[in-house]
Structures are given as C-alpha cells and as structure tokens.
C-alpha cells in the first residue's frame, strides 16, 4: 500500500511540475542535455568508480542535467535571481564593463562588485536597463556561466572527497548509508555541471545576440527570437541527432590543465562563441537544415560531452583525501565508537 501511494505521489508531483514549468530560453532541450551527459559518463576512464557510470547512475545523472532548467519554473524570486543568469555569459557585453572574458573576476561577488563599479561611472556606455521588464533584477549582469560551472565543480570535488573519506572510515558497514548519500550528492552535482557545460557549448548562450541579431546588422542576420528555441531543439529533432552521433566525436584523450580549470571553462566558451556568427550565417543560407547543419550541432554537443567527461575525471583526481582531512572529518563531525577509525 505504501509503495502504491509513493508511486502515485511521484506521478502527481511530476504532473504538477509539468504544469507550472514555463522556462524561458534554454540551451539544448532535455534530449540534448541528456545526450551530453550519457556520452560523457560512458566515456569516463576505466579507473573511474563504477558507481558513477553504471546504467542506473547514467540515467539518474542525465535526468539531473535538467534540474537547473526546472528551477526556472519555480516562482521564488531569490532562486530566479540567482539561477537565471547562471546559464549564459554575453561575452559582447563585458567590454563596456571594463573587462574581457580572460580578465573577468573569477569569484561571483568580486565580479558583481566590478560590474557595479563600472555601471556607476558617468561614462558607462553599456546597454540600458528597462526596470519594468527586468522582473528578475538580472539584466545588469552579462551572465555568470563560467563562475556557476566552477562553483558546481567544487561541489562535485566535495562530494567525491566525502565518499572517499567515508569509505576509508567505514567499519562493518556502519557508514554504508552515509556513503550512499554522498554518492547521490555527487550524482546530483555532476548532473548540474553537465547542464552548465552544455549551456556553454550552445553559441547563443555566449552572446547578446541570443534571441536574434540585435543592434547594427549589416549582414542582415535574422532577428527572429525563435532562432534560440530552434537551435536548442528544433534542429536536433530535424536531424534525429542521437548518442551515437556524439560518440563518434568523443575524445577520450582530452585532458585539462588542472592548475587552471577556470581557464579551461573560458576556453570552452571561446570555442562556442567563435561559432556564434557562423551559426547566423548558416541560418541565413538555409544550411542548418542541410548535412552541414547537422554536423555543426553534433560538434557543439560533442564538445560539451568531452569537456564534461574531462571535468569529472579532474574532480575525482582533486578529491583524493589527505590523512589530515580524514582526521578532521572524524574530529569535527564528532564520530565516536563504531563510527570512528
């Protein structure tokens, strides 16, 4: 009886979520984000733990890759204000703020402070803010995507480290529940990182031209706002893009500079931004519906899968605990008796 009730509750909750979910622009529809996640996880090195890449985990983590978009349908102002600008970085809008992609502050509040100082200057020439339309109070920010990605990466490192330390301290299964909880914590954050890495691979999430070309338009690129949704999902459906298409472009040898992972995120964004105007050119020429358009989208999705896989491996490497960290876990969490080493 309890199990039947639980199943019914889950179904009802899912239905209610679908009714209230009214997300604005997203990078890749759910199918795209899930493809990125599955290919990344199945491409992990053989020495990565099995509990990250078994079939059940792959399915669960792929579903978690949708969570940051689901948050867009939650009517809580603080969450909207925090979450919405985490999905993009309008690189074009950094210059009026006195920064470039490579010089932008790497910490969220330092970044916000520099934006505020730049906008307060009399000579500030950035885009004006329409207060009546800025319901989330986020239009003054070009976006936080690289910062959000690294914040989430840090949470993965923390979760991995917890798993590894708890496994070292486990005696006679006393910490099995804690270990499983820590593993699920890691899975959740991996899914969320997948989302941000996927967003960064969509060229329209790197530019002010995210919903059609804005401002001077000498090349007569489309100004249709619908281009964003079309790239997110329409082209994927048109070409029936699938996991195998991404897998064909997977690069198991891709490695990251683990001393500058923020810089690696910026490089990922640079690759995507470099494809922004070519995307508009393809749309104008009608090439998105041709084999070249399919290849373009597959390449962007595969880039995200490669990047995500490399970041997960980097997080596991960084999460190796030191003896001091293990002792600190025992000391500060107050473990006694059977739970102590």
Order of alpha helices (4+ residues) and beta strands (2+ residues): alpha-alpha-alpha-alpha-alpha-alpha-alpha-alpha-alpha-alpha-alpha-alpha-alpha-alpha-alpha
